[in-house]
Amino acid sequence: MRLILIAAALMLAACTPNPVYRQSTAPLPVASIEQARYLGLWHEQARLPNSFEEGCQRATAEYAVREDGLISVVNTCIAANGESRVARGRARPAGEGDEGKLEVSFFGPFWAKYWVLQRGENYEWSIVGEPEGRYLWLLTREREITPEQRADFERRITELGYRPAELVWAP
């Protein structure tokens, strides 16, 4: 029953577009990625508000190669009632070569754009969004960041055309 509710919520979220938060019309950059280095566990440090993560804290995303060659996506968060919420999906490359453009699907034939806009040299952090400016996530390999790291991420996010004050930051 829980999976049906999650699928219904994701479907509703896909049908109800998020507001556009990005203030710039300049094209977003796309980082190059080596898929093997991008795989693994990521901790969400900040995100733009969205309906499918409402009430979520301490969200993580874990990526791994599937037997069919696609990438498995497991998003987990702690809901306000203390229960874990898990969404399982798949991703596939959507760019050319090592371009950090992916498409992600959590149900059926519906695919959403997932672009790695910037990343750390050693894959220690990643800023992920999509070209319309409705979604944005700041992911790190570490569970927590320092105030100095947050200030650097706020600068980077501002340079991408977003307002850091609109982000939901991890507690």
Secondary structure, DSSP 8 states (H G I E B T S, - for coil): -HHHHHHHHHHHHHHS---------S-----B--HHHH-EEEEEEEE---GGGTT-EEEEEEEEE-TTSSEEEEEEEE-TTS-EEEEEEEEEE-SSTTB-EEEEESSTT--EEEEEEEE-TTSSEEEEE-TTSS-EEEEESSS---HHHHHHHHHHHHHTT--GGGSEE--
